Amino acid sequence: MYWLNRFRGDESIWAKYNAIILGVIFGLASWNPYIGLAVAVGYLAGESMGWGEWIGGLIRNNGAEAVRRNGDKNKIQWIAEKFSKIDSTDYHVTALFIRGLYWWGLTFISLYWVLDPLLVTITILFLASWFPLSVLMAESDGLQWENAEKIYGLAQGVAIGTLFISLVLPPIT
């Protein structure tokens, strides 16, 4: 997922490939094609919403120019505004976290039927947390957005790998 997340880009065909890859992985690992289909559809549904406004806001707050602002077409900002002043660092972090909950919640909701619900919940929270963390950790060298995508792709690989291993290995008793 490390490079696939970077290749995914904006409105890219790679998002569809990622959805198919995840669907196949979890469909085969669970021996349930419906789980695979639900993961793929959930990934596409969650991935389709923008998050650029909030990534750009964090980059801008770190001294660089915002790359793009496309998040105001969704209502995550309405929720984030309840917790923080709009366009503050806290606001952008909160909005990215909520955005991550939305994406990965939709992607992995079907896994509650085949995996330990605590593991699935922790994975969703982990991935949601890494949305803003990856941007904050990325170097502001003009490539902060790209670096954040690479960091986030690494977090995705760890989380998805953990879920996959939990599906294919027998439980330890």
N, C-alpha and C positions, 0 to 999 in steps of 0.2 A: 504494500500500500504506500510505501514511502515515495516512490517515483510516480505511481499512478495518481496520487493526490496532486502532485506538482503538474502532471500532464493534463489533469482534469480541466484546469483553467476555467474560463468563463464561457458558458454556453457551448462547451466543447463536447464532441462525440465521446471523449474519454469518460465523461460522467456516465454515459449509457453503458460503456464497456465495464466500468467499475461496478455498476449495479448488476450486470450479468455475471461478472466474476464472483461477486459476493453471493448472489443467488445460487450459483452452481456450488460454490464452496459449502454454504450452509445447507443447501438441499441434499447434497451428497453426504455431508458429515452427519446429518440428522436422519438420513434415509427417508426423508419426507419431502417430496417435490413441492408441497404446499408451503412448507417453511421457506424453502428456497425462493419461491415466487413472492411470498410476503416480504422477505428481506429485500429482494430486488425492487419491488414496487415501493416499499417504504423508503429505500435509499433514494430513489428518483423523486418521490414526493417531498422528502425532507431536503434534498439537495437543491431543489428548484428555487427555493427562496434566496434572495440576495443577502449578503452580509458585508458587502463592500463598504457601505457607509461607516460601519463601526470599525472595521479594520483600518480604513482610511483615517478615521478619527483618532485612533490610537497612534498611527504613524504620524499624523499631523501634530498631535500633542507631544510627540517626541522630537519635534523640530522639522520634520519633513513635510512635503506637500501631500495632501490626500490624493490617492490614485484615482478614485471614483467615488461617487455617492449614489448608491442605488437602493439603499435599504428602506427608504421612506415609503415604499409602496406596500409595506406589510405592517402589521400591528404590534410587532415585538417592541418597537420604540415606545408605544403607549404603556406597555408593562414596565419597561426599563425606566421610564420617566417617573414612575411611582416610587422608585428606589433612589434615584440620583438626578442631579441637575443635568438637563440635556446638554450634550456636547462636552461633558466633563469626562475625564478618564474613567471614573467609576461608572458613568452611564454607558460608555462603549464596552467596558468589561462586562457589565451586567447584561447588555443586549447580546453580546457574543455568547455568553453562557446560556442565555435563554434560547438563542438560535441553535446552539449545540444540543440542548435538551430536545428541541423540536426535531432536528434531523435524526439524531441517533435513537430517540424514543420511537419514531416511526419505523426506523430501520430494524430495530431489534425487538419490537414488541412481541413478535411471534416466537421469539426464543424463550419467553417465559413458560411456554408449554413443554420445552424440551431440556431446559437447563435450570439450575438453581436460580430462583428469582433474585436472590441477594447478589449473585455474581452478575446477572444481567443489569441490575440497577446500578451497581458499582461501576460497571463498564460504561453505561450511559453517562453517569456523573463524571467519570474520568475523562471521557471524550469531550463532554460539554466544557469542562474546566480547561482543557488544553486549547480550546478555540482562542480565548484571550491570552492565555499563558504563552502560546507560541508566538503571538505578535509581540508581546512584551519582552520575550527572550531574544527575538531576532535582532541582529545587529542593524543599526540605522546607517547603512552605508549606501543608500540608494536602492538596495535590493532587499529591503526589509520585508516586503510582501512575499517575494519569492522565498526568502529564507524562512519566513513563518510557515509557508506551505510545506517546506521540507521538514521542519520540526514537527508540524502537525501530522504529516504523513508518517513520521516515525512513531508518534503516539498512536495513530490509527493501527499501524502494523502490530504494535505490542498488544493493544486491546483486542483486535480481531484475531490475532494469533492465540491469545489466551482463551477466547471463546471457542475457537476451533479445536484447540487441544482438549478443552473441557468436554467437547462433544464426542471426540473420537477415542479418548482414553477411558478405560473403565474407572468408575469411582473407587477410591481407596477406602476400604472398610476396616 
